């Protein structure tokens, strides 16, 4: 009887541990605190998400070979670099995250990645390497681009697509409803985000 009771206790404890582990990973939800992480940028500097608490933050998942990403770094509009620079002037931290695994399409070693993103005009606070995909999976990043906005309290207030024009055509940037700018403008103005979650579009993240 005592053995059965002990075994039952172990099962309960094991189940509780599994639930705790699951909840530890299932925290990238709108309205909840964004999970902290530590990543190294393409220059070798370490960045911790929590070091930017008190600031509004954008997380941008990217892949240099994805045509949907290329659309927003296009020669005509330079949409993503323009947004990065524009909101940096408003105190927003912008982190471009590369979750492509070694050997997969679009993977670059840090030095090559640094050169590429500089060439296309990336003006983010940092370009971060997530080669093992841990942070991407933690945030459930599905596509490139996949966008997240975190407010100054550390809460996730938006996740999803960059805009409502699901194409690779750079001309579609003009006139599109940009969910990221709408979320940032609302958050910076102390207002709730009207559309806090949308379905992302783009290339699948190459984990």
C-alpha positions as CSV (number, residue, x, y, z in Angstrom):
1,X,0.0,0.0,0.0
2,X,2.8,2.4,0.9
3,X,4.7,1.5,-2.3
4,X,1.5,2.2,-4.4
5,X,1.1,5.5,-2.6
6,X,4.7,6.4,-3.2
7,X,4.5,5.5,-6.9
8,X,1.4,7.6,-7.3
9,X,3.2,10.5,-5.7
10,X,6.0,10.2,-8.2
11,X,3.6,10.1,-11.1
12,X,1.9,13.3,-9.8
13,X,5.2,15.0,-9.3
14,X,6.4,13.9,-12.8
15,X,3.2,15.3,-14.4
16,X,3.6,18.6,-12.5
17,X,7.2,18.8,-13.7
18,X,6.1,18.3,-17.3
19,X,3.4,20.9,-17.0
20,X,6.0,23.3,-15.5
21,X,8.4,22.6,-18.4
22,X,5.6,23.1,-20.9
23,X,4.5,26.4,-19.4
24,X,8.1,27.5,-19.3
25,X,8.2,27.3,-23.0
26,X,4.7,28.4,-23.8
27,X,5.1,31.9,-22.5
28,X,5.4,33.9,-25.8
29,X,1.7,34.9,-25.6
30,X,0.2,38.3,-26.3
31,X,-0.7,40.0,-23.0
32,X,1.9,38.0,-21.1
33,X,5.6,38.8,-20.2
34,X,7.9,38.0,-23.1
35,X,10.3,35.2,-22.2
36,X,13.8,36.4,-21.5
37,X,16.7,35.1,-23.7
38,X,20.4,35.6,-24.3
39,X,21.9,35.6,-27.8
40,X,25.2,36.7,-29.4
41,X,25.1,39.2,-32.2
42,X,27.0,38.9,-35.5
43,X,29.9,41.0,-34.0
44,X,30.2,38.6,-31.0
45,X,28.5,40.9,-28.4
46,X,26.0,39.3,-26.0
47,X,22.5,40.7,-25.7
48,X,19.9,39.8,-23.1
49,X,16.3,40.7,-23.7
50,X,15.8,41.8,-20.1
51,X,18.6,44.4,-20.5
52,X,16.2,46.4,-22.6
53,X,13.3,46.4,-20.1
54,X,11.9,49.9,-19.9
55,X,12.0,50.2,-23.7
56,X,9.7,49.1,-26.5
57,X,11.2,46.3,-28.5
58,X,10.7,44.8,-31.9
59,X,11.8,41.2,-32.7
60,X,12.1,40.5,-36.4
61,X,12.8,37.0,-37.6
62,X,14.7,37.1,-40.9
63,X,16.5,35.0,-43.5
64,X,18.6,36.7,-46.2
65,X,17.5,34.3,-49.0
66,X,13.8,34.5,-48.3
67,X,12.0,36.6,-51.0
68,X,9.5,37.8,-48.5
69,X,12.3,39.3,-46.4
70,X,14.0,40.6,-49.5
71,X,10.7,42.4,-50.3
72,X,11.1,44.5,-47.2
73,X,14.8,45.2,-47.7
74,X,14.2,46.0,-51.4
75,X,16.2,48.6,-53.2
76,X,13.2,50.8,-53.9
77,X,11.5,51.2,-50.6
78,X,14.1,49.9,-48.0
79,X,11.0,49.3,-45.9
80,X,12.5,47.4,-43.0
81,X,15.7,49.6,-42.7
82,X,13.4,52.7,-42.8
83,X,11.3,51.4,-40.0
84,X,14.3,50.4,-37.9
85,X,15.8,53.9,-38.2
86,X,12.5,55.7,-37.7
87,X,11.6,53.9,-34.5
88,X,15.2,53.9,-33.2
89,X,14.7,57.7,-33.1
90,X,11.8,57.1,-30.8
91,X,13.8,54.9,-28.4
92,X,12.6,51.6,-29.8
93,X,15.1,48.6,-29.6
94,X,14.9,46.5,-32.8
95,X,16.4,43.0,-32.8
96,X,16.8,41.0,-36.0
97,X,17.0,37.3,-35.2
98,X,18.5,34.6,-37.4
99,X,17.2,31.2,-36.4
100,X,18.5,29.4,-39.5
101,X,20.4,26.2,-38.7
102,X,23.8,25.5,-40.1
103,X,23.5,23.8,-43.5
104,X,20.0,25.1,-44.1
105,X,19.1,27.6,-46.8
106,X,20.1,31.1,-45.9
107,X,22.5,30.2,-43.1
108,X,25.6,32.5,-42.9
109,X,28.5,32.5,-40.5
110,X,28.5,35.6,-38.3
111,X,31.0,37.6,-40.3
112,X,29.2,36.9,-43.6
113,X,25.9,37.7,-41.9
114,X,27.3,41.0,-40.6
115,X,28.4,42.0,-44.1
116,X,25.1,41.0,-45.7
117,X,22.8,42.9,-43.4
118,X,25.0,45.9,-43.5
119,X,24.9,45.8,-47.3
120,X,21.1,45.7,-47.4
121,X,20.9,48.6,-45.0
122,X,19.8,46.8,-41.8
123,X,19.6,49.5,-39.1
124,X,18.5,47.3,-36.2
125,X,20.0,47.6,-32.8
126,X,21.5,44.2,-33.3
127,X,21.4,41.2,-35.6
128,X,21.4,38.1,-33.4
129,X,22.4,34.5,-34.1
130,X,20.0,31.8,-32.9
131,X,21.6,28.9,-34.8
132,X,20.2,26.2,-32.5
133,X,16.7,27.7,-32.9
134,X,16.0,27.8,-29.2
135,X,14.7,31.3,-29.1
136,X,12.8,31.0,-32.3
137,X,11.0,27.9,-30.9
138,X,10.5,29.7,-27.6
139,X,8.6,32.4,-29.4
140,X,7.0,30.0,-31.9
141,X,8.5,31.9,-34.8
142,X,7.1,30.3,-37.9
143,X,8.1,32.5,-40.9
144,X,10.6,35.0,-42.1
145,X,9.6,37.7,-41.5
146,X,7.7,37.0,-38.2
147,X,7.3,40.1,-36.1
148,X,6.8,40.7,-32.4
149,X,6.3,43.9,-30.4
150,X,7.1,44.1,-26.7
151,X,6.1,47.1,-24.6
152,X,8.2,48.9,-22.0
153,X,6.9,46.7,-19.2
154,X,8.2,43.6,-21.0
155,X,4.8,42.4,-22.2
156,X,4.2,41.0,-25.6
157,X,1.6,43.2,-27.3
158,X,1.8,42.0,-30.9
159,X,2.9,39.0,-32.9
160,X,2.3,38.1,-36.5
161,X,2.8,39.5,-40.0
162,X,4.5,42.7,-40.8
163,X,1.6,43.8,-42.9
164,X,-1.6,42.7,-44.8
165,X,0.0,42.3,-48.3
166,X,1.0,38.7,-48.4
167,X,3.3,38.8,-51.4
168,X,6.9,39.1,-52.5
169,X,6.2,42.2,-54.6
170,X,8.0,45.2,-53.3
171,X,5.4,47.4,-54.9
172,X,2.9,46.0,-52.4
173,X,4.7,47.7,-49.5
174,X,3.1,51.0,-50.4
175,X,-0.5,51.2,-49.3
176,X,-0.2,48.1,-47.1
177,X,-1.6,48.1,-43.5
178,X,1.6,47.8,-41.4
179,X,0.7,45.9,-38.2
180,X,4.1,46.6,-36.6
181,X,3.9,50.4,-37.0
182,X,0.3,50.4,-35.8
183,X,1.3,48.4,-32.7
184,X,4.3,50.5,-32.0
185,X,2.4,53.8,-32.4
186,X,-0.4,52.6,-30.1
187,X,2.1,51.4,-27.5
188,X,4.2,54.5,-27.6
189,X,1.1,56.5,-27.3
190,X,0.0,54.6,-24.2
191,X,-3.0,53.0,-26.0
192,X,-4.0,49.3,-26.4
193,X,-3.0,47.6,-29.7
194,X,-6.1,47.2,-31.8
195,X,-5.0,44.1,-33.7
196,X,-2.7,42.2,-31.4
197,X,-2.2,39.0,-33.3
198,X,-2.3,38.2,-37.0
199,X,-1.2,35.2,-39.1
200,X,2.4,35.6,-40.3
201,X,3.4,35.1,-43.9
202,X,6.7,34.3,-45.5
203,X,9.2,31.5,-45.8
204,X,9.2,28.9,-43.1
205,X,12.0,29.3,-40.5
206,X,14.8,26.9,-41.4
207,X,15.3,25.2,-38.0
